[in-house]
Amino acid sequence: MSSILYQLLYVSTAVVDLNERELETLLGPSRLKNEAADVTGLLLHLHDARGAYFVQHLEGPQRAVQQAFERISRDELHVQATVLHCGQAERRAFAAWPMRLLMLEAEPALDLAKTVAGPNRTNLVDLLADRSGVQSLITSCAAVAH
């Protein structure tokens, strides 16, 4: 019996700007849980002079994705977790990864988003406030991550 593929995209503000090694260590247990629940996705850690941010795309069975997000939203490493999109999906964008981590500075993130969404992205905060901008960033990352 196959379940409907579901996806959820959110942004949040990091409380602490962690480095890649620290994030990889923290992601270890989450990857095991995701793999057991058939959840895949991407975690982007973005930062600029104003702060650090997370963008996360989760995909898998609806209940498993919702449970993962409930767990994530209670995490004290970030605040203001805002869901930008959730719903059914035709196929996985990150099928090979229980949770892929990408670390980006503001400039490369904006460049990636401009590739898909056009040149009107001027700073990271504006990009993260715009659902289509964040989805463009995820689409670009999916293309580069494979």
C-alpha positions as CSV (number, residue, x, y, z in Angstrom):
1,M,0.0,0.0,0.0
2,S,1.6,3.3,-1.1
3,S,0.9,6.5,0.7
4,I,0.5,9.9,-0.9
5,L,3.7,11.8,-1.2
6,Y,3.6,15.0,0.9
7,Q,6.0,17.9,1.2
8,L,6.5,20.8,3.6
9,L,8.7,23.8,3.2
10,Y,9.5,26.2,6.1
11,V,11.9,29.0,7.0
12,S,13.1,29.9,10.5
13,T,15.6,32.1,12.2
14,A,18.6,30.4,13.9
15,V,19.2,31.3,17.5
16,V,22.9,30.4,17.1
17,D,25.0,30.4,13.9
18,L,26.3,26.9,14.0
19,N,29.2,25.7,11.8
20,E,28.8,22.7,9.4
21,R,30.4,20.2,11.7
22,E,28.1,21.1,14.6
23,L,25.0,20.9,12.3
24,E,26.2,17.5,10.9
25,T,26.5,16.2,14.4
26,L,23.0,17.4,15.4
27,L,21.5,16.0,12.2
28,G,22.7,12.4,12.9
29,P,19.8,11.3,15.0
30,S,17.3,13.2,12.7
31,R,18.6,11.3,9.7
32,L,18.1,8.0,11.4
33,K,14.5,9.0,12.3
34,N,13.8,10.3,8.8
35,E,15.1,7.1,7.2
36,A,13.0,4.9,9.4
37,A,9.9,7.1,8.5
38,D,10.7,7.4,4.8
39,V,11.2,11.1,5.1
40,T,13.8,12.8,2.8
41,G,14.7,16.4,2.2
42,L,17.1,19.3,2.4
43,L,18.2,21.6,5.2
44,L,19.8,24.9,4.0
45,H,21.7,26.9,6.6
46,L,22.0,30.5,5.3
47,H,23.7,33.4,6.9
48,D,24.6,37.0,6.3
49,A,25.6,40.0,8.4
50,R,22.1,40.2,10.0
51,G,21.9,36.6,11.2
52,A,21.5,32.9,10.3
53,Y,18.4,31.2,8.9
54,F,17.2,27.7,8.1
55,V,15.2,26.7,5.1
56,Q,14.0,23.1,5.2
57,H,12.2,21.0,2.6
58,L,10.7,17.7,4.0
59,E,9.0,15.1,1.8
60,G,7.5,11.7,2.5
61,P,4.3,10.2,3.8
62,Q,2.0,13.0,5.2
63,R,1.9,11.9,8.8
64,A,5.6,11.3,8.9
65,V,6.4,14.7,7.5
66,Q,4.0,16.4,9.9
67,Q,5.5,14.5,12.9
68,A,9.0,15.5,11.7
69,F,7.9,19.2,11.5
70,E,6.3,19.1,14.9
71,R,9.5,17.7,16.4
72,I,11.6,20.3,14.5
73,S,9.4,23.2,15.4
74,R,10.0,22.5,19.1
75,D,13.8,22.6,18.7
76,E,15.4,25.4,20.6
77,L,18.1,26.0,17.9
78,H,15.6,28.2,15.9
79,V,12.6,30.5,16.3
80,Q,9.8,31.7,14.1
81,A,9.4,28.5,12.1
82,T,7.0,29.6,9.3
83,V,5.5,27.1,6.9
84,L,5.6,28.5,3.4
85,H,4.1,25.5,1.6
86,C,2.7,22.1,2.4
87,G,0.7,19.7,0.3
88,Q,0.9,16.7,-2.1
89,A,3.8,16.3,-4.4
90,E,4.2,14.2,-7.6
91,R,7.8,13.1,-6.9
92,R,10.6,13.6,-4.5
93,A,13.2,16.3,-5.0
94,F,15.7,14.8,-2.6
95,A,15.0,11.0,-2.8
96,A,18.6,10.0,-2.0
97,W,18.9,11.9,1.3
98,P,17.3,11.4,4.7
99,M,18.4,15.0,5.2
100,R,20.9,16.8,3.0
101,L,22.7,19.7,4.5
102,L,23.9,22.7,2.5
103,M,25.6,25.7,4.0
104,L,25.3,28.9,2.0
105,E,26.4,32.5,2.4
106,A,23.9,35.2,1.4
107,E,25.4,36.0,-2.0
108,P,25.5,32.4,-3.4
109,A,21.9,31.8,-2.1
110,L,20.7,35.0,-3.9
111,D,22.5,33.9,-7.1
112,L,20.9,30.5,-7.0
113,A,17.4,32.1,-6.5
114,K,18.0,34.6,-9.3
115,T,18.8,31.7,-11.7
116,V,15.2,30.5,-11.4
117,A,13.2,33.5,-10.2
118,G,14.9,36.4,-11.9
119,P,17.1,39.3,-10.8
120,N,14.7,41.0,-8.3
121,R,16.3,39.3,-5.2
122,T,18.4,41.9,-3.4
123,N,19.0,40.5,0.1
124,L,18.5,37.4,2.1
125,V,15.8,38.6,4.4
126,D,13.6,39.6,1.4
127,L,14.3,36.3,-0.3
128,L,13.2,34.3,2.8
129,A,10.0,36.4,3.2
130,D,8.9,35.4,-0.3
131,R,7.5,32.0,-0.8
132,S,8.3,31.9,-4.5
133,G,11.9,33.0,-3.8
134,V,12.4,30.3,-1.3
135,Q,10.9,27.7,-3.6
136,S,13.2,29.0,-6.4
137,L,16.2,28.5,-4.0
138,I,15.1,24.9,-3.2
139,T,14.6,24.1,-6.9
140,S,18.1,25.5,-7.6
141,C,19.6,23.5,-4.8
142,A,17.9,20.3,-5.9
143,A,19.5,20.8,-9.3
144,V,23.0,21.4,-7.9
145,A,22.8,18.8,-5.1
146,H,22.2,15.9,-7.5
